[in-house]
Amino acid sequence: MKLNHRRAVLLMVLVTLMWSTAGVVTRHLESARSFEVTFWRSCFTTLSLLVLLPMVSGRGVFLQLRRASSAFWLSGVCWGVMFTAFMVALTMTSVGNVLVTMAMGPLLTAVLARIVIGHHVAPRTWVAVVVAGAGMVYMYAAQLAHITLWGTLVALCVPLAGATNWTITQRAHERGHDIDLMPAVWVGSVLSCVVTLPLAVPLQATAHDVGLLAILGVFQLAIPCLLSVRVAQILKAPEMALLQILEVVFGILLAWWGAAEAPGAAVLTGGLVVIAALAGHELLRWRATSQAAPEPVDA
């Protein structure tokens, strides 16, 4: 698939919408809890990627693992941490708390990209990150009375691993290696399965639960993660993380609509601030690109 910047942005919006379904679906599980939820989702992700990856990257995609670089394996570990921490956190605290905590991603990514890669971050990107971050802080403050400490700490592992992952992806791409990191998603799902299975025994999920987690494994994780890796080859790390904030907005709205987990007025206000920051950033970028004069590379 050939992507320009605009198509990459639209595709990333779709990816965040698919990612955001995890919270509302987990609220309809009957008996699966904690590590078992993570195990089943990662298990179906692993199985689906065994089919999808050869279709996307060729039949020899798994043979390439023997020659994979350290960046590839580190990316796989990051995916595994994100897969595991996200689902475990959802079973420990509210969808809003998890997603608001994850919103630290853009700030962490911008800092890592600047320190590790030396990316020039356009002023409008910094402004958008700060404004979106303010919206997240406002949402977070509204949730303080209901936050579970351990759930928040587990959720914090997601943006930390995500910031590291996107920075690794961008660094590998800018060095001209053009490493296919899509199999790293599969490695991450395998690691998540291996780590969570012993903690999930005895398995208690009903057929209803397994069906829902299978849907999450394929359509909420495997497919959008593959698409996000492809998009990461077009968008810079902080810009991509900025778009990921939409997962917070979509996830809270879906949990409200589909599981009666209603957010407060402050959460809705913060979400509008985030959307405004994203829209403003893309509008400014479009205007700058449409001018004849060259502009600094977005980060």
C-alpha positions as CSV (number, residue, x, y, z in Angstrom):
1,M,0.0,0.0,0.0
2,K,1.4,3.4,-1.0
3,L,0.6,6.1,1.5
4,N,1.0,9.8,1.4
5,H,0.8,11.9,4.5
6,R,-3.0,12.6,4.3
7,R,-3.9,8.9,3.7
8,A,-1.6,7.9,6.6
9,V,-3.4,10.3,8.9
10,L,-6.8,9.0,7.9
11,L,-5.6,5.4,8.3
12,M,-4.2,6.2,11.7
13,V,-7.6,7.6,12.8
14,L,-9.2,4.3,11.7
15,V,-6.6,2.4,13.7
16,T,-7.4,4.4,16.9
17,L,-11.1,3.7,16.4
18,M,-10.4,0.0,16.2
19,W,-8.1,0.1,19.2
20,S,-10.7,2.0,21.2
21,T,-13.2,-1.0,21.2
22,A,-11.3,-2.9,23.9
23,G,-12.8,-1.1,26.9
24,V,-16.4,-1.5,25.9
25,V,-16.0,-5.2,24.9
26,T,-14.3,-6.2,28.1
27,R,-17.2,-4.7,30.1
28,H,-19.4,-7.4,28.6
29,L,-17.3,-10.4,29.6
30,E,-19.0,-12.9,31.9
31,S,-16.2,-14.7,33.9
32,A,-12.8,-14.0,32.3
33,R,-10.7,-11.8,34.4
34,S,-7.2,-10.1,34.5
35,F,-4.5,-12.2,33.0
36,E,-6.9,-14.6,31.4
37,V,-8.4,-11.7,29.4
38,T,-5.0,-10.8,28.2
39,F,-4.0,-14.4,27.4
40,W,-7.1,-15.1,25.2
41,R,-6.8,-11.8,23.3
42,S,-3.1,-12.3,22.7
43,C,-3.6,-16.0,21.7
44,F,-6.1,-15.0,19.0
45,T,-3.8,-12.2,17.9
46,T,-1.0,-14.7,17.5
47,L,-3.1,-17.1,15.5
48,S,-4.5,-14.4,13.2
49,L,-1.1,-13.0,12.5
50,L,0.2,-16.4,11.4
51,V,-2.3,-16.0,8.5
52,L,-2.1,-12.2,8.0
53,L,1.7,-11.7,8.0
54,P,2.5,-14.0,5.1
55,M,-0.3,-12.2,3.1
56,V,1.2,-8.8,3.9
57,S,5.0,-9.5,3.9
58,G,5.4,-12.8,2.0
59,R,5.7,-16.4,2.8
60,G,9.2,-16.1,4.2
61,V,8.3,-13.5,6.8
62,F,8.9,-15.8,9.7
63,L,12.2,-17.1,8.3
64,Q,13.6,-13.6,8.5
65,L,13.4,-13.7,12.3
66,R,16.7,-15.6,12.4
67,R,18.4,-12.5,10.9
68,A,16.4,-9.9,12.8
69,S,18.2,-6.9,14.3
70,S,18.2,-5.9,18.0
71,A,15.8,-3.1,17.1
72,F,13.3,-5.7,15.9
73,W,13.4,-7.7,19.1
74,L,13.2,-4.7,21.3
75,S,10.2,-3.5,19.3
76,G,8.6,-7.0,19.9
77,V,9.2,-6.6,23.7
78,C,7.5,-3.2,23.6
79,W,4.5,-4.6,21.8
80,G,4.3,-7.4,24.4
81,V,4.4,-4.9,27.3
82,M,1.7,-2.8,25.6
83,F,-0.6,-5.8,24.9
84,T,-0.3,-7.1,28.4
85,A,-0.4,-3.9,30.5
86,F,-3.4,-2.5,28.6
87,M,-5.7,-5.4,29.1
88,V,-4.6,-6.0,32.7
89,A,-5.2,-2.4,33.5
90,L,-8.7,-2.5,32.1
91,T,-9.6,-5.2,34.5
92,M,-8.2,-3.2,37.5
93,T,-9.7,0.3,36.9
94,S,-12.2,2.2,34.7
95,V,-11.8,2.6,31.0
96,G,-11.5,6.4,31.5
97,N,-8.6,6.0,34.0
98,V,-6.7,3.7,31.7
99,L,-7.1,5.8,28.6
100,V,-6.3,9.1,30.4
101,T,-3.1,7.6,31.7
102,M,-2.2,6.4,28.3
103,A,-2.5,10.0,27.0
104,M,1.0,10.7,28.4
105,G,2.2,9.0,25.2
106,P,2.7,12.1,23.0
107,L,4.8,13.9,25.6
108,L,6.9,10.9,26.3
109,T,7.3,10.2,22.5
110,A,8.3,13.8,21.7
111,V,10.9,13.8,24.4
112,L,12.4,10.4,23.4
113,A,12.4,11.3,19.7
114,R,14.3,14.5,20.5
115,I,16.8,12.9,22.8
116,V,17.4,9.6,21.0
117,I,16.9,10.5,17.4
118,G,17.5,14.2,17.4
119,H,14.3,15.0,15.6
120,H,13.5,18.6,14.9
121,V,10.0,19.1,16.3
122,A,8.0,21.8,14.5
123,P,6.7,24.5,16.7
124,R,3.1,23.7,15.8
125,T,3.6,20.1,16.9
126,W,4.9,21.2,20.3
127,V,1.9,23.5,20.7
128,A,-0.5,20.8,19.8
129,V,1.2,18.3,22.2
130,V,1.0,20.9,25.0
131,V,-2.7,21.8,24.3
132,A,-3.7,18.1,24.0
133,G,-1.7,17.3,27.1
134,A,-3.6,20.1,29.0
135,G,-6.9,18.5,27.9
136,M,-5.6,15.1,29.2
137,V,-4.5,16.6,32.5
138,Y,-8.0,18.3,32.9
139,M,-9.6,14.9,32.2
140,Y,-7.2,13.2,34.6
141,A,-7.9,15.7,37.4
142,A,-11.6,15.0,37.1
143,Q,-10.9,11.3,37.7
144,L,-8.6,11.6,40.8
145,A,-11.3,10.6,43.3
146,H,-11.9,7.3,41.5
147,I,-8.4,6.3,40.5
148,T,-7.0,2.9,41.5
149,L,-3.3,3.3,42.1
150,W,-2.1,-0.1,40.9
151,G,-4.4,0.1,37.8
152,T,-2.9,3.5,37.0
153,L,0.7,2.3,37.4
154,V,0.0,-0.7,35.1
155,A,-1.6,1.5,32.6
156,L,1.4,3.8,32.7
157,C,3.5,1.0,31.2
158,V,1.5,1.4,28.0
159,P,2.6,4.9,27.0
160,L,6.2,4.2,28.2
161,A,6.5,1.1,26.0
162,G,4.6,2.9,23.2
163,A,7.0,5.9,23.2
164,T,10.0,3.6,23.1
165,N,8.5,1.5,20.3
166,W,7.7,4.4,18.0
167,T,11.1,5.9,18.5
168,I,12.8,2.6,17.7
169,T,10.7,2.3,14.5
170,Q,11.5,5.8,13.4
171,R,15.2,5.4,14.1
172,A,15.4,2.2,12.1
173,H,13.6,3.8,9.2
174,E,15.8,6.9,9.2
175,R,18.9,4.8,9.1
176,G,17.8,3.4,5.8
177,H,17.4,-0.2,6.9
178,D,13.7,-0.4,6.0
179,I,13.3,-3.2,8.4
180,D,9.9,-4.9,8.2
181,L,8.8,-4.5,11.8
182,M,5.3,-6.0,11.2
183,P,6.5,-9.4,12.6
184,A,7.4,-7.6,15.8
185,V,3.7,-7.3,16.5
186,W,3.5,-11.1,16.3
187,V,6.5,-11.5,18.6
188,G,4.8,-9.2,21.1
189,S,1.6,-11.3,21.1
190,V,3.6,-14.5,21.6
191,L,5.5,-13.0,24.5
192,S,2.2,-11.8,26.0
193,C,0.8,-15.3,25.7
194,V,3.8,-17.0,27.3
195,V,3.9,-14.5,30.2
196,T,0.2,-14.5,31.0
197,L,-0.8,-18.2,30.5
198,P,0.7,-19.4,33.8
199,L,-0.9,-16.5,35.6
200,A,-4.3,-17.2,33.9
201,V,-4.6,-20.8,35.0
202,P,-7.2,-22.2,35.8
203,L,-9.0,-20.8,32.7
204,Q,-12.6,-19.8,33.5
205,A,-13.7,-18.0,30.4
206,T,-17.1,-19.0,28.9
207,A,-17.6,-19.6,25.2
208,H,-19.2,-16.1,25.1
209,D,-16.0,-14.6,26.6
210,V,-13.7,-16.5,24.3
211,G,-15.8,-15.2,21.3
212,L,-15.5,-11.6,22.4
213,L,-11.8,-11.9,23.1
214,A,-11.3,-13.6,19.6
215,I,-12.9,-10.5,18.0
216,L,-10.6,-8.3,20.0
217,G,-7.6,-10.3,19.1
218,V,-8.2,-10.0,15.4
219,F,-10.0,-6.7,14.8
220,Q,-8.9,-4.7,17.9
221,L,-5.3,-5.8,18.0
222,A,-3.9,-7.8,15.0
223,I,-5.2,-5.8,12.1
224,P,-4.9,-2.3,13.5
225,C,-1.4,-2.9,14.9
226,L,-0.2,-4.1,11.5
227,L,-1.7,-1.0,10.0
228,S,-0.1,1.3,12.6
229,V,3.4,-0.2,11.9
230,R,2.9,0.7,8.2
231,V,1.7,4.2,9.1
232,A,4.7,4.7,11.3
233,Q,6.9,4.6,8.1
234,I,5.2,7.7,6.9
235,L,4.4,9.8,10.1
236,K,7.0,11.0,12.5
237,A,6.9,9.7,16.1
238,P,5.4,12.6,18.0
239,E,2.8,13.3,15.3
240,M,1.8,9.7,15.3
241,A,1.5,9.7,19.1
242,L,-0.6,12.8,18.9
243,L,-3.1,11.1,16.6
244,Q,-3.2,8.2,19.1
245,I,-4.9,10.5,21.5
246,L,-8.0,9.9,19.5
247,E,-8.1,6.4,21.0
248,V,-8.7,8.1,24.4
249,V,-11.7,10.1,23.1
250,F,-13.2,7.2,21.1
251,G,-12.7,4.7,24.0
252,I,-14.4,6.9,26.6
253,L,-17.3,7.6,24.2
254,L,-17.7,3.9,23.4
255,A,-17.6,2.8,27.0
256,W,-20.2,5.5,27.7
257,W,-22.4,4.4,24.9
258,G,-22.0,0.6,25.1
259,A,-21.3,-0.1,28.8
260,A,-23.0,2.8,30.6
261,E,-19.6,3.9,31.9
262,A,-20.5,7.6,31.8
263,P,-17.7,10.2,31.9
264,G,-18.1,13.5,33.7
265,A,-18.4,16.9,32.2
266,A,-14.7,17.6,32.7
267,V,-13.9,14.4,30.7
268,L,-16.0,15.6,27.8
269,T,-14.5,19.0,27.9
270,G,-11.0,17.6,27.9
271,G,-11.9,15.4,25.0
272,L,-13.0,18.4,23.0
273,V,-9.7,20.2,23.7
274,V,-7.8,17.1,22.4
275,I,-9.8,17.0,19.2
276,A,-9.3,20.8,18.7
277,A,-5.5,20.4,19.1
278,L,-5.4,17.5,16.6
279,A,-7.6,19.4,14.1
280,G,-5.6,22.6,14.5
281,H,-2.2,20.8,14.0
282,E,-3.4,19.1,10.8
283,L,-4.9,22.4,9.5
284,L,-1.7,24.3,10.0
285,R,0.3,21.5,8.4
286,W,-1.9,21.5,5.4
287,R,-1.7,25.2,5.0
288,A,2.1,25.2,5.3
289,T,2.4,22.3,2.8
290,S,0.2,24.1,0.3
291,Q,2.6,27.0,0.2
292,A,5.5,27.1,-2.2
293,A,8.2,27.6,0.4
294,P,9.6,24.5,2.1
295,E,8.9,23.9,5.7
296,P,10.8,22.1,8.6
297,V,10.1,18.4,8.7
298,D,7.3,17.6,11.1
299,A,8.1,15.4,14.1
